């Protein structure tokens, strides 16, 4: 008896749907930004804790630095979105990450005093 499997006798896999492929592409596209967003949220939490200790000068300096990073990354996201295929540009994950970055930018801007 042979250990080899006749591939023609195996059930065929269904082709990946266009929607599933688009979702996978969008998840990959936003993964870099999502990772950065998580780090920024940790930074924001640290800044908020420092406001409770009245380290306001330090908070403003660090918030300004964080704000500059967020603004730069939002611009990079906008550039990347413009260059991306339509299936990524129109995906809700891309809109969601942009909205989350916008909200974070607003919160950090408030802490920076700008």
C-alpha positions as CSV (number, residue, x, y, z in Angstrom):
1,X,0.0,0.0,0.0
2,X,1.3,3.4,-0.9
3,X,1.6,6.4,1.5
4,X,1.0,8.9,-1.3
5,X,-2.3,10.7,-1.5
6,X,-4.1,11.2,-4.8
7,X,-4.7,14.9,-4.8
8,X,-7.5,14.6,-7.3
9,X,-9.5,12.6,-4.7
10,X,-9.3,15.3,-2.0
11,X,-12.2,17.7,-1.6
12,X,-11.6,21.0,-3.3
13,X,-11.3,24.1,-1.3
14,X,-13.6,26.9,-2.0
15,X,-12.1,30.0,-3.6
16,X,-11.5,32.9,-1.3
17,X,-14.3,35.4,-1.7
18,X,-13.5,38.9,-2.8
19,X,-14.9,40.3,0.5
20,X,-12.7,38.0,2.6
21,X,-9.6,39.0,0.5
22,X,-10.4,42.7,0.9
23,X,-10.9,42.3,4.6
24,X,-7.6,40.5,5.0
25,X,-5.8,43.1,2.9
26,X,-7.3,45.9,5.0
27,X,-6.3,44.2,8.3
28,X,-2.8,43.9,7.0
29,X,-2.8,47.5,5.8
30,X,-3.9,49.0,9.2
31,X,-1.8,46.6,11.3
32,X,1.1,49.0,11.5
33,X,-1.1,51.9,12.5
34,X,-3.1,49.8,15.0
35,X,0.2,48.8,16.8
36,X,1.2,52.5,16.9
37,X,-2.2,53.5,18.2
38,X,-1.9,51.1,21.0
39,X,1.4,52.5,22.0
40,X,0.0,56.1,21.9
41,X,-2.9,55.1,24.1
42,X,-0.4,53.8,26.7
43,X,1.4,57.1,26.4
44,X,-1.8,59.1,26.8
45,X,-2.7,57.1,29.9
46,X,0.7,57.9,31.4
47,X,0.2,61.6,30.6
48,X,-3.2,61.6,32.3
49,X,-1.7,60.0,35.4
50,X,1.0,62.7,35.5
51,X,-1.7,65.4,35.4
52,X,-3.0,63.9,38.7
53,X,0.5,64.5,40.2
54,X,0.5,68.1,38.9
55,X,3.5,67.5,36.5
56,X,1.8,69.8,34.1
57,X,4.9,71.3,32.5
58,X,6.3,67.8,31.8
59,X,2.8,66.7,30.5
60,X,2.7,69.6,28.1
61,X,6.2,68.9,26.7
62,X,5.6,65.1,26.3
63,X,2.1,65.7,24.9
64,X,3.5,68.1,22.3
65,X,6.0,65.4,21.3
66,X,3.4,62.7,21.1
67,X,1.1,65.1,19.2
68,X,3.8,65.6,16.5
69,X,4.1,61.9,16.1
70,X,0.4,61.4,15.7
71,X,0.1,64.2,13.2
72,X,2.9,62.8,11.2
73,X,1.5,59.3,11.2
74,X,-2.0,60.5,10.3
75,X,-0.5,62.2,7.3
76,X,1.3,59.0,6.4
77,X,-1.9,57.1,6.7
78,X,-3.6,59.6,4.4
79,X,-0.8,59.2,1.8
80,X,-0.9,55.4,2.1
81,X,-4.7,55.4,1.7
82,X,-4.5,57.5,-1.4
83,X,-2.0,55.0,-2.9
84,X,-4.0,51.9,-1.8
85,X,-6.3,49.9,-4.0
86,X,-10.0,50.8,-3.8
87,X,-10.9,47.6,-1.9
88,X,-8.6,48.9,0.9
89,X,-9.5,52.6,0.7
90,X,-13.2,51.8,1.1
91,X,-12.9,49.3,3.9
92,X,-14.3,50.2,7.3
93,X,-11.1,49.2,9.1
94,X,-9.3,52.1,7.4
95,X,-12.0,54.6,8.4
96,X,-12.0,53.2,11.9
97,X,-8.3,53.6,12.4
98,X,-8.4,57.1,11.0
99,X,-11.2,58.0,13.3
100,X,-9.4,56.5,16.3
101,X,-6.2,58.5,15.4
102,X,-8.3,61.7,15.1
103,X,-9.9,61.2,18.5
104,X,-6.5,60.5,20.1
105,X,-5.0,63.5,18.4
106,X,-7.7,65.7,19.9
107,X,-7.2,64.3,23.4
108,X,-3.4,64.7,23.2
109,X,-3.8,68.2,21.7
110,X,-5.9,69.2,24.8
111,X,-3.1,67.9,27.1
112,X,-0.4,69.7,25.2
113,X,-2.2,73.1,25.6
114,X,-2.4,73.7,21.9
